[in-house]
């Protein structure tokens, strides 16, 4: 089938719109917004061990950006914020459009506190309630789904006790 100049121009226009739509939806998640590396993290709960793949937020810029502007976070993935040394930590949901569970973790790798189903786009502060060395952000409902509770053990090099 041959296409005339007008048909070819319409096809090119459609392809540009498709490409720009893809860039607007996928690229913010895949390029430049992510932290530098993914690492495995385990949480030992009363019902078993749950594995996660986490992006590390170590630099001030990575910690400031966090999961802002993300439209999707798969189950089993998250972001681990490194606040070494352990300190009182306050988080917020500014520019974060998906609801999250925030899991505050002490220097020994124990879950200190969980803020479940945080309110998207809120500037209300969410406190660690004690000294936290790390904060794990996962999609809302994860803590309840997997039975994650204060006192559970988190295994990750950030909490290495050596």
C-alpha positions in Angstrom: 0.0 0.0 0.0 1.4 3.4 -1.0 0.8 6.4 1.1 0.5 9.9 -0.3 2.4 12.9 1.1 -0.5 13.9 3.2 -0.9 10.4 4.7 2.8 10.2 5.4 2.8 13.6 7.1 -0.1 12.5 9.3 1.8 9.3 10.2 4.9 11.3 11.1 2.8 13.6 13.2 1.2 10.7 15.0 4.7 9.1 15.7 6.0 12.4 17.1 2.9 12.6 19.4 3.5 9.0 20.5 7.2 9.6 21.2 6.5 12.8 23.1 3.8 11.1 25.1 6.3 8.3 25.9 8.9 10.8 27.0 6.4 12.5 29.2 5.3 9.4 31.0 8.2 7.0 31.0 11.3 9.2 30.9 10.7 10.9 34.2 10.6 7.5 35.9 13.5 6.0 33.9 16.0 8.8 33.3 17.6 11.3 35.6 15.1 11.1 38.4 16.3 7.9 39.8 19.0 7.5 42.4 22.3 6.1 41.2 22.0 2.4 42.2 19.6 -0.4 43.2 20.4 -2.8 46.0 18.7 -5.8 47.7 17.1 -5.3 51.1 15.3 -7.8 53.3 12.8 -7.4 56.1 12.4 -10.3 58.5 8.8 -10.2 59.7 6.8 -12.7 61.9 5.3 -14.1 58.7 8.6 -14.5 56.9 11.3 -12.6 54.9 10.3 -10.0 52.3 12.8 -9.0 49.6 12.9 -5.6 48.1 15.0 -3.9 45.4 15.8 -0.4 46.6 17.2 2.7 45.1 19.7 4.4 47.4 19.3 8.1 48.2 22.6 9.1 49.8 23.4 12.6 48.5 21.5 15.6 49.6 20.1 16.1 46.1 18.9 12.4 45.9 17.4 12.8 49.4 15.7 16.0 48.5 14.2 14.6 45.3 13.3 11.2 46.8 10.3 9.8 44.9 8.9 13.2 43.9 7.0 13.2 40.6 6.9 9.4 40.2 3.6 8.2 38.9 4.3 4.5 39.7 6.3 2.4 42.1 6.2 -1.3 41.6 5.5 -3.7 44.5 8.8 -5.0 45.8 10.7 -1.8 45.0 11.4 1.3 47.0 13.9 4.0 48.0 16.2 3.8 51.0 17.3 7.1 52.4 20.7 7.1 54.2 20.6 9.5 57.2 23.9 8.3 58.7 24.6 8.8 61.6 21.2 8.0 63.2 19.3 11.2 64.0 15.7 12.4 64.3 14.3 12.5 60.8 11.3 14.4 59.3 9.9 13.6 55.9 7.1 15.0 53.8 5.2 14.2 50.6 5.7 17.5 48.8 5.5 16.9 45.0 5.0 13.1 45.6 1.9 12.0 43.7 1.7 8.4 44.9 0.8 7.4 48.5 3.7 5.7 50.3 4.5 3.7 53.4 7.5 5.2 55.2 9.5 2.7 57.3 11.9 4.4 59.7 14.8 2.2 60.7 17.3 2.6 63.6 21.0 2.1 63.4 20.7 -1.6 64.4 18.4 -2.3 61.4 15.2 -2.5 63.5 12.0 -1.0 62.3 11.4 2.0 64.5 8.2 3.3 63.2 5.9 3.0 60.2 3.9 5.9 58.6 1.3 4.1 56.5 -0.6 5.4 53.5 0.9 8.9 53.5 -1.1 11.7 51.9 0.2 12.6 48.4 1.4 16.2 47.9 1.1 17.0 51.6 3.7 19.3 53.2 2.8 17.9 56.7 5.9 16.6 58.4 6.2 12.9 59.2 8.6 12.3 62.1 10.7 9.2 62.8 9.7 9.2 66.4 13.3 8.5 67.4 16.8 8.2 66.0 16.7 6.8 62.5 19.6 5.8 60.3 17.4 5.0 57.3 14.0 5.5 55.9 12.5 3.0 53.4 9.8 4.4 51.2 7.5 1.7 49.5 4.2 1.9 47.8 1.3 2.4 50.2 -0.2 -0.7 51.7 3.1 -2.7 51.6 3.6 -2.7 55.4 0.1 -4.1 56.0 0.3 -6.5 53.0 3.5 -8.1 54.3 3.0 -7.7 58.0 5.9 -5.3 58.5 5.9 -4.0 62.1 8.1 -2.1 64.5 10.9 -4.3 65.8 11.2 -6.3 62.6 14.8 -6.7 61.4 16.0 -5.0 58.2 19.1 -6.6 56.4 21.1 -4.2 54.3 24.7 -3.0 54.3 23.6 0.4 55.7 22.7 -1.3 58.9 25.7 -3.6 59.1 26.5 -3.9 62.8 30.3 -4.3 62.4 
